[in-house]
């Protein structure tokens, strides 16, 4: 019969190739998946990719820089009134 694995003999038993799983509580283990509450919170927006002319992109970037806004905010502010 093997001795119970303890913090003192864990490394030695592992180095010998012995089973050390009795030291760990495997019934509570959860492998894979994200931690609860981890990551960025959803902004509620959806990514939409489209192709625009280089001159239009320069205009959007320039306006965003001048107004200290994000490019997506500039595009949204220009499109929203036109689509209502």
DOFI-869880 format. One line per 8 residues: their letters; for each residue z, x, y of N, C-alpha, C, O, CB. Coordinates in nm, 2 decimals, decimal comma. Atoms other than C-alpha are relative to their C-alpha. Last residue first. Glycine has a CB too. Layout:
A	Z X Y Z X Y Z X Y Z X Y Z X Y | ...
//
This chain:
XXXXXXXX	-0,07 0,13 -0,02 -4,07 -3,43 5,74 -0,08 -0,11 0,04 -0,04 -0,22 0,06 0,12 0,02 0,09 | 0,01 0,08 0,13 -4,28 -3,14 5,60 0,07 -0,13 0,01 0,08 -0,21 -0,09 0,05 0,08 -0,11 | 0,14 0,03 0,03 -4,36 -2,97 5,94 -0,01 -0,09 -0,13 -0,11 -0,17 -0,14 -0,08 0,12 -0,03 | 0,05 0,10 -0,09 -4,00 -2,99 6,05 -0,14 -0,05 -0,03 -0,18 -0,16 -0,02 0,00 0,05 0,15 | -0,07 0,12 0,01 -3,88 -2,81 5,73 -0,05 -0,11 0,10 -0,08 -0,22 0,06 0,15 0,02 0,03 | 0,06 0,10 0,10 -4,15 -2,55 5,72 0,07 -0,13 0,01 0,00 -0,23 0,00 0,01 0,06 -0,13 | 0,14 0,03 -0,03 -4,06 -2,34 6,03 -0,06 -0,11 -0,09 -0,14 -0,19 -0,04 -0,09 0,12 0,00 | -0,01 0,07 -0,13 -3,68 -2,35 5,99 -0,14 -0,03 0,05 -0,16 -0,13 0,12 0,06 0,09 0,10
XXXXXXXX	-0,05 0,13 0,01 -3,73 -2,27 5,62 0,00 -0,08 0,13 -0,03 -0,19 0,14 0,14 0,00 -0,06 | 0,10 0,08 0,06 -3,95 -1,97 5,69 0,05 -0,15 -0,02 -0,03 -0,24 0,01 -0,03 0,06 -0,14 | 0,11 0,02 -0,09 -3,70 -1,83 5,94 -0,11 -0,09 -0,06 -0,16 -0,18 0,00 -0,07 0,14 0,04 | -0,04 0,10 -0,10 -3,41 -1,89 5,71 -0,11 -0,03 0,10 -0,13 -0,14 0,14 0,13 0,05 0,07 | 0,01 0,14 0,06 -3,59 -1,72 5,42 0,04 -0,11 0,10 -0,01 -0,22 0,10 0,08 0,00 -0,13 | 0,14 0,04 0,01 -3,65 -1,41 5,64 -0,01 -0,15 -0,05 -0,09 -0,23 -0,01 -0,09 0,09 -0,08 | 0,07 -0,04 0,13 -3,28 -1,38 5,71 -0,14 -0,06 0,01 -0,17 -0,16 0,07 0,08 -0,06 -0,12 | -0,01 0,10 0,11 -3,17 -1,40 6,07 -0,07 0,05 -0,12 -0,14 0,15 -0,12 -0,07 -0,14 0,05
XXXXXXXX	-0,12 -0,04 0,09 -3,10 -1,16 6,35 0,02 -0,10 -0,10 0,14 -0,15 -0,12 0,12 0,03 0,09 | -0,10 0,11 0,00 -3,34 -1,35 6,58 0,12 0,03 -0,08 0,21 -0,05 -0,09 -0,06 -0,13 -0,04 | -0,03 0,04 -0,14 -3,56 -1,05 6,66 0,12 -0,09 0,01 0,20 -0,08 0,10 -0,12 -0,05 0,07 | -0,07 -0,12 -0,06 -3,54 -0,92 6,30 0,04 -0,03 0,14 0,15 0,00 0,18 -0,09 0,12 -0,01 | -0,13 -0,01 0,07 -3,63 -1,26 6,15 0,08 0,11 0,06 0,20 0,10 0,09 -0,01 0,01 -0,15 | -0,08 0,11 -0,06 -3,92 -1,30 6,40 0,15 0,00 -0,05 0,24 -0,02 0,02 -0,06 -0,14 -0,03 | -0,03 -0,04 -0,14 -4,06 -0,96 6,31 0,09 -0,11 0,06 0,19 -0,08 0,13 -0,13 0,01 0,07 | -0,09 -0,11 0,00 -4,03 -1,03 5,93 0,04 0,03 0,15 0,16 0,06 0,18 -0,05 0,12 -0,07
XXXXXXXX	-0,13 0,05 0,04 -4,20 -1,37 5,97 0,11 0,11 0,00 0,22 0,08 0,05 -0,01 -0,05 -0,15 | -0,05 0,10 -0,10 -4,48 -1,23 6,18 0,14 -0,05 -0,04 0,23 -0,06 0,04 -0,10 -0,11 0,02 | -0,05 -0,08 -0,12 -4,53 -0,93 5,95 0,06 -0,09 0,11 0,16 -0,05 0,17 -0,12 0,08 0,06 | -0,12 -0,07 0,05 -4,55 -1,17 5,65 0,06 0,09 0,11 0,18 0,08 0,14 -0,02 0,09 -0,12 | -0,11 0,10 0,00 -4,80 -1,38 5,83 0,13 0,06 -0,04 0,24 0,02 0,02 -0,04 -0,12 -0,09 | -0,03 0,03 -0,14 -5,02 -1,08 5,91 0,11 -0,10 0,01 0,20 -0,09 0,10 -0,13 -0,04 0,07 | -0,08 -0,11 -0,06 -5,00 -0,96 5,54 0,04 -0,03 0,15 0,15 0,01 0,19 -0,07 0,13 -0,01 | 0,08 -0,11 -0,06 -5,13 -1,30 5,42 0,09 0,11 0,06 0,20 0,08 0,11 -0,10 -0,05 0,11
XXXXXXXX	0,03 0,02 -0,14 -4,89 -1,50 5,21 -0,08 0,12 0,05 -0,08 0,23 -0,01 0,13 -0,02 0,08 | 0,08 -0,11 -0,06 -4,85 -1,53 4,83 -0,04 -0,04 0,15 -0,09 -0,15 0,17 -0,13 0,03 -0,08 | 0,14 0,03 -0,04 -4,58 -1,76 4,69 -0,07 0,12 0,07 0,00 0,22 0,10 0,00 -0,12 0,10 | 0,08 -0,12 -0,03 -4,24 -1,73 4,52 -0,15 -0,05 0,03 -0,20 -0,13 -0,05 0,00 0,10 -0,13 | 0,14 0,05 0,00 -3,99 -2,01 4,53 -0,08 0,12 0,04 -0,07 0,17 0,16 -0,02 -0,12 0,09 | 0,10 -0,10 -0,04 -3,62 -1,93 4,45 -0,14 -0,06 -0,02 -0,17 -0,12 -0,12 0,01 0,13 -0,09 | 0,09 -0,04 0,11 -3,40 -2,23 4,44 -0,10 0,10 0,05 -0,16 0,08 0,16 -0,07 -0,13 -0,06 | 0,14 -0,02 -0,03 -3,10 -2,29 4,67 -0,08 0,05 -0,12 -0,02 0,10 -0,21 -0,02 0,10 0,12
XXXXXXXX	0,06 0,13 0,01 -2,76 -2,43 4,58 -0,15 0,01 0,04 -0,22 -0,10 0,04 0,06 -0,09 0,10 | 0,02 0,04 -0,14 -2,59 -2,11 4,70 -0,06 -0,14 0,00 -0,07 -0,20 0,11 -0,09 0,10 0,07 | 0,14 0,06 -0,02 -2,45 -2,06 4,35 -0,01 -0,04 0,15 0,09 -0,10 0,20 -0,02 -0,11 -0,09 | 0,00 0,15 0,00 -2,14 -1,84 4,34 -0,13 -0,05 0,04 -0,20 0,02 0,12 0,11 -0,05 0,10 | 0,02 0,07 -0,13 -2,20 -1,48 4,26 0,01 -0,15 -0,02 -0,03 -0,20 -0,12 -0,13 0,04 0,06 | 0,13 0,01 -0,06 -2,05 -1,34 3,94 -0,01 -0,07 0,13 0,09 -0,12 0,18 -0,10 -0,06 -0,09 | 0,06 -0,12 -0,04 -1,74 -1,40 3,74 -0,14 -0,02 0,06 -0,20 -0,12 0,03 -0,01 0,10 -0,12 | 0,00 -0,02 -0,14 -1,55 -1,73 3,74 -0,06 0,13 0,05 -0,06 0,16 0,17 0,14 0,01 0,04
XXXXXXXX	-0,01 0,12 -0,08 -1,49 -1,72 3,37 0,02 0,03 0,15 0,10 0,11 0,18 0,12 -0,09 -0,05 | -0,14 0,04 -0,03 -1,59 -1,39 3,23 -0,01 -0,13 0,08 -0,10 -0,15 0,16 0,08 0,11 0,07 | -0,06 -0,04 -0,12 -1,95 -1,38 3,11 0,14 -0,04 0,01 0,19 -0,14 -0,05 -0,08 -0,06 0,12 | -0,01 0,10 -0,11 -2,06 -1,39 2,76 0,07 0,05 0,12 0,13 0,15 0,12 0,07 -0,12 -0,06 | 0,12 0,04 -0,07 -2,00 -1,16 2,47 0,02 -0,11 0,10 0,13 -0,17 0,11 -0,10 -0,06 -0,10 | 0,10 -0,09 -0,02 -1,71 -1,12 2,23 -0,12 -0,07 0,07 -0,15 -0,18 0,04 -0,05 0,07 -0,12 | 0,12 0,07 -0,05 -1,39 -1,32 2,25 -0,11 0,10 0,03 -0,09 0,18 0,13 0,02 -0,10 0,12 | 0,11 -0,07 -0,06 -1,09 -1,19 2,06 -0,12 -0,09 0,03 -0,15 -0,18 -0,04 -0,05 0,11 -0,10
XXXXXXXX	0,01 0,04 -0,14 -0,79 -1,41 2,00 -0,12 0,07 0,07 -0,14 0,05 0,19 0,13 0,03 0,07 | 0,02 0,15 -0,01 -0,81 -1,41 1,62 -0,02 -0,04 0,14 -0,07 -0,15 0,17 0,12 -0,07 -0,06 | 0,14 0,04 0,00 -0,88 -1,03 1,63 -0,02 -0,15 0,01 -0,13 -0,20 0,05 -0,06 0,05 -0,13 | 0,00 0,14 0,02 -0,53 -0,93 1,73 -0,14 -0,06 0,01 -0,18 -0,10 0,12 0,10 -0,07 0,10 | 0,06 0,09 -0,10 -0,56 -0,56 1,69 0,01 -0,14 -0,04 0,01 -0,18 -0,16 -0,14 0,04 0,03 | -0,07 -0,03 -0,13 -0,33 -0,32 1,49 -0,05 -0,10 0,11 0,03 -0,13 0,20 -0,03 0,14 0,04 | -0,12 0,07 0,00 -0,44 -0,48 1,16 0,08 0,02 0,13 0,18 -0,05 0,16 0,09 0,04 -0,12 | 0,02 0,13 -0,06 -0,79 -0,37 1,24 0,13 -0,08 0,00 0,15 -0,17 0,08 -0,10 -0,08 -0,07
XXXXXXXX	-0,10 0,01 -0,10 -0,70 0,00 1,17 0,00 -0,14 0,07 0,06 -0,16 0,17 -0,02 0,11 0,11 | 0,01 0,13 -0,07 -0,88 0,05 0,85 0,11 -0,02 0,10 0,23 0,00 0,06 0,00 -0,12 -0,11 | -0,08 0,11 0,05 -0,88 0,42 0,76 -0,02 -0,13 0,08 -0,06 -0,12 0,20 0,15 0,03 -0,01 | 0,09 0,10 0,05 -1,16 0,66 0,86 0,07 -0,12 -0,06 0,01 -0,21 -0,13 -0,09 0,06 -0,10 | 0,02 -0,02 0,14 -0,93 0,96 0,89 -0,09 -0,11 -0,06 -0,13 -0,10 -0,18 0,14 -0,02 -0,07 | 0,07 -0,12 0,03 -0,98 0,96 1,26 -0,02 0,03 -0,14 -0,12 0,09 -0,18 0,07 0,12 0,07 | 0,15 0,03 -0,03 -0,89 0,59 1,28 -0,08 0,13 -0,03 -0,19 0,12 -0,08 -0,01 -0,04 0,15 | 0,06 0,08 0,11 -0,56 0,66 1,09 -0,15 -0,02 0,03 -0,23 -0,02 -0,06 0,07 -0,13 -0,01
XXXXXXXX	0,01 -0,08 0,12 -0,47 0,95 1,33 -0,07 -0,08 -0,12 -0,15 -0,03 -0,19 0,14 0,05 -0,05 | 0,11 -0,10 -0,02 -0,56 0,75 1,64 -0,01 0,08 -0,13 -0,13 0,11 -0,17 0,03 0,09 0,12 | 0,13 0,06 -0,01 -0,35 0,44 1,53 -0,11 0,11 0,01 -0,21 0,10 -0,07 -0,01 -0,08 0,13 | 0,08 -0,06 0,11 -0,04 0,64 1,41 -0,15 -0,06 0,01 -0,23 -0,03 -0,08 0,05 -0,04 -0,13 | -0,02 -0,14 0,03 0,18 0,61 1,72 -0,10 0,05 -0,10 -0,14 0,17 -0,09 0,14 0,02 -0,04 | 0,06 -0,08 -0,11 0,04 0,28 1,85 0,01 0,15 -0,03 -0,07 0,22 0,02 0,08 -0,04 0,13 | -0,08 0,01 -0,13 0,12 0,13 1,51 -0,07 0,08 0,10 -0,17 0,15 0,08 0,14 0,05 -0,03 | 0,05 -0,08 -0,11 -0,09 0,06 1,20 0,09 -0,03 0,12 0,11 -0,14 0,16 -0,15 -0,04 0,03
XXXX	0,05 0,08 -0,11 0,12 -0,08 0,91 -0,05 0,09 0,11 0,02 0,20 0,14 0,11 -0,10 0,05 | -0,10 0,02 -0,10 0,15 0,17 0,62 -0,06 -0,09 0,11 -0,18 -0,07 0,14 0,06 0,13 0,06 | 0,00 -0,08 -0,12 -0,09 0,13 0,34 0,11 -0,04 0,10 0,15 -0,15 0,10 -0,14 -0,02 0,07 | 0,00 0,08 -0,12 0,00 0,00 0,00 0,00 0,09 0,13 0,08 0,18 0,13 0,12 -0,10 0,00
//
